[in-house]
Amino acid sequence: MDWGAFETAWHDTGCRCLAGLAASHPDECLYAAAFHLFYSDGDKILPPALAANAEAAVHQDFGYSTRFVAPEWRWDVLDAAADVMRPWYDRLTKEFLADTSVGAERDEAFSALEAAHDGAMARVCKAMTATAQRGGIHDSLPANFVVVILEGQRGDEEADLIRASVDPQVLAIVPELAEYLREFEEH
């Protein structure tokens, strides 16, 4: 797999989707985008969902903020991004798993695929955040706009995924995300 081309495809697709969303909702203040709903079942891997949220859509549920809970966001799944990336995921599945049999060899190949994918998606988040901060996605996005992996289904791994997908300098200018990360790590 050409991971560089894969990351470029996700970056460009994600940026286009977010630009279109910002342009079609000029009255909304988008503050973040996230990749979530990572799916793999040992036989295939599917594109994660790209989500986005606006300040006006943040609310409190039972005392907890939905600010960094992607399934609760106004645009929790931007289908256009996953649709464009689906052929890449078909190729990923075939390349990593085609030559493996069942059992330990297949499990090892799938673990390698998941680790490589997590690393690639973390780099995509960092690249998209940098593009947004340079004004390269849409001029309405704030200077502290962030793209992050928010994969709550992976339990204790979520903190590591957040740290991998957001540069420490960016965490410093997105105090709400830094606080969410601290609270998550304390529980």
C-alpha positions as CSV (number, residue, x, y, z in Angstrom):
1,M,0.0,0.0,0.0
2,D,1.2,3.4,-0.9
3,W,0.4,5.0,2.5
4,G,1.5,8.5,1.3
5,A,-1.0,8.4,-1.5
6,F,-3.7,7.0,0.9
7,E,-3.0,9.9,3.3
8,T,-3.1,12.5,0.5
9,A,-6.4,11.0,-0.7
10,W,-8.0,11.3,2.8
11,H,-6.5,14.8,3.3
12,D,-7.9,16.1,0.0
13,T,-11.2,14.3,0.3
14,G,-11.7,15.4,4.0
15,C,-10.7,19.0,3.2
16,R,-13.1,19.2,0.2
17,C,-16.0,17.8,2.4
18,L,-15.3,20.3,5.2
19,A,-15.0,23.2,2.7
20,G,-18.3,22.2,1.2
21,L,-19.9,21.9,4.6
22,A,-18.6,25.3,5.8
23,A,-19.7,27.0,2.5
24,S,-23.2,25.5,2.7
25,H,-23.6,26.6,6.3
26,P,-22.1,30.1,6.5
27,D,-24.1,30.9,9.7
28,E,-22.4,28.0,11.6
29,C,-19.1,28.2,13.4
30,L,-17.4,24.8,12.8
31,Y,-14.9,24.2,15.5
32,A,-13.7,20.6,14.9
33,A,-13.8,17.5,12.7
34,A,-13.2,14.0,13.8
35,F,-12.7,10.5,12.4
36,H,-14.7,7.9,14.3
37,L,-16.5,4.6,13.8
38,F,-13.4,2.7,12.7
39,Y,-14.6,-0.7,11.6
40,S,-12.8,-3.9,11.0
41,D,-13.9,-7.5,11.6
42,G,-10.9,-9.6,10.7
43,D,-12.0,-10.0,7.1
44,K,-12.2,-6.4,6.0
45,I,-11.7,-2.8,7.0
46,L,-14.1,0.0,6.1
47,P,-13.5,3.8,6.0
48,P,-14.1,5.5,9.3
49,A,-16.7,8.2,9.4
50,L,-15.6,11.8,9.1
51,A,-17.8,14.0,11.4
52,A,-17.9,17.8,12.0
53,N,-19.6,20.0,14.6
54,A,-20.6,23.6,15.1
55,E,-20.5,25.6,18.3
56,A,-24.3,25.9,18.3
57,A,-24.7,22.1,18.3
58,V,-22.8,21.5,21.5
59,H,-25.0,20.6,24.4
60,Q,-24.9,18.9,27.7
61,D,-26.2,15.4,28.1
62,F,-26.5,14.2,31.7
63,G,-23.8,16.7,32.8
64,Y,-21.4,15.7,30.0
65,S,-20.6,18.0,27.1
66,T,-21.0,16.6,23.6
67,R,-18.2,18.9,22.3
68,F,-15.8,16.0,21.7
69,V,-18.3,13.1,21.3
70,A,-18.5,12.7,17.5
71,P,-21.6,10.4,17.4
72,E,-23.5,13.2,19.0
73,W,-22.4,15.9,16.5
74,R,-24.7,17.7,14.1
75,W,-22.9,16.1,11.1
76,D,-21.8,12.8,12.7
77,V,-21.2,11.1,9.3
78,L,-20.2,12.9,6.1
79,D,-21.0,10.1,3.7
80,A,-19.3,11.7,0.7
81,A,-15.9,11.3,2.3
82,A,-16.4,7.5,3.0
83,D,-17.8,7.0,-0.5
84,V,-14.7,8.5,-2.1
85,M,-12.4,6.5,0.1
86,R,-14.1,3.1,-0.2
87,P,-12.0,1.8,-3.1
88,W,-8.9,2.5,-1.0
89,Y,-10.3,0.3,1.8
90,D,-11.1,-2.5,-0.6
91,R,-7.5,-2.3,-1.7
92,L,-6.2,-2.2,1.9
93,T,-8.2,-5.3,2.8
94,K,-7.0,-7.2,-0.3
95,E,-3.3,-6.2,0.1
96,F,-3.0,-7.0,3.7
97,L,-5.2,-10.1,3.9
98,A,-5.1,-11.8,0.5
99,D,-2.1,-14.0,1.1
100,T,-2.9,-15.0,4.7
101,S,-4.7,-18.1,5.8
102,V,-6.8,-18.4,8.9
103,G,-5.5,-18.4,12.5
104,A,-2.5,-16.7,13.9
105,E,-1.1,-15.5,10.5
106,R,-4.3,-13.8,9.6
107,D,-4.6,-12.2,13.1
108,E,-1.1,-10.9,12.8
109,A,-1.7,-9.5,9.4
110,F,-4.9,-7.8,10.6
111,S,-3.2,-6.3,13.6
112,A,-0.5,-4.9,11.3
113,L,-3.2,-3.4,9.1
114,E,-5.0,-1.8,12.0
115,A,-1.7,-0.3,13.4
116,A,-0.7,1.0,10.0
117,H,-4.2,2.5,9.4
118,D,-4.2,4.2,12.9
119,G,-0.9,5.8,12.1
120,A,-2.0,6.9,8.7
121,M,-5.2,8.4,10.1
122,A,-3.3,10.2,12.8
123,R,-1.1,11.8,10.2
124,V,-4.2,12.8,8.1
125,C,-5.7,14.5,11.1
126,K,-2.5,16.5,11.7
127,A,-2.2,17.5,8.0
128,M,-5.9,18.5,7.8
129,T,-5.5,20.6,11.0
130,A,-2.4,22.3,9.6
131,T,-4.3,23.0,6.3
132,A,-7.2,24.5,8.2
133,Q,-5.0,26.7,10.4
134,R,-3.3,28.1,7.2
135,G,-6.8,28.9,5.9
136,G,-6.6,26.2,3.3
137,I,-10.0,24.6,3.9
138,H,-12.4,27.5,4.3
139,D,-11.9,31.1,5.6
140,S,-14.7,30.7,8.1
141,L,-12.9,28.1,10.2
142,P,-11.4,29.5,13.4
143,A,-7.6,29.5,14.0
144,N,-8.0,26.7,16.6
145,F,-10.0,24.4,14.3
146,V,-8.9,20.8,15.0
147,V,-9.2,17.4,13.3
148,V,-8.9,14.5,15.7
149,I,-9.5,10.8,16.1
150,L,-12.4,10.3,18.6
151,E,-12.9,6.6,18.7
152,G,-14.8,6.0,22.0
153,Q,-15.5,2.4,21.0
154,R,-11.8,1.6,21.5
155,G,-11.9,2.4,25.2
156,D,-8.5,3.0,26.7
157,E,-7.0,3.4,23.3
158,E,-8.9,6.7,22.7
159,A,-6.5,8.8,24.7
160,D,-3.5,7.4,22.7
161,L,-5.4,8.0,19.4
162,I,-6.2,11.6,20.4
163,R,-2.5,12.2,21.3
164,A,-1.3,10.6,18.1
165,S,-3.7,12.7,15.9
166,V,-3.2,16.1,17.5
167,D,0.2,17.9,17.8
168,P,0.9,19.1,21.4
169,Q,1.1,22.7,20.1
170,V,-2.4,22.3,18.8
171,L,-3.7,20.9,22.1
172,A,-2.3,24.1,23.7
173,I,-4.6,26.2,21.6
174,V,-7.7,23.9,21.9
175,P,-8.1,23.9,25.7
176,E,-11.5,22.1,25.6
177,L,-9.8,19.1,23.8
178,A,-6.9,19.2,26.3
179,E,-9.4,19.2,29.2
180,Y,-11.4,16.4,27.5
181,L,-8.2,14.3,27.2
182,R,-7.3,15.0,30.9
183,E,-10.7,14.0,32.1
184,F,-10.7,10.9,29.9
185,E,-7.3,9.8,31.2
186,E,-8.4,10.3,34.9
187,H,-11.4,7.9,34.5
